[in-house]
Amino acid sequence: MGSDNIRVEVAYALADRQAIVALEVPAGTTMYDAVVRSGIAARFPGMIDPDTITMGIYSKIEPSPRTRVLADGERVELYRPLVIDPRDSRKERAQKTREKRGA
């Protein structure tokens, strides 16, 4: 690895499968550029659009992935949109539990 390159990863997961792509990229590479270079969108056709998908590092959403420069060893995480609001999900589970207890 040249001194002006860094190693990063790009990760995406579904309920049933995941992909982590390790890359060597030039220092100064942004999150967005790493996602495009990784080719991860081709592994999940129609699910990843680098222009619109939410990205983060270490579970922290990054508001500006096109300008956020990566450091050596960082992992770009791609986040799926929530299907259901977590609060609504908790309410549904609580309701089902109450129904089971009453039955």
Helices and strands as residue ranges (DSSP letters): E 5-13, E 18-26, H 31-38, H 40-43, E 54-57, E 60-61, E 75-79, H 86-102
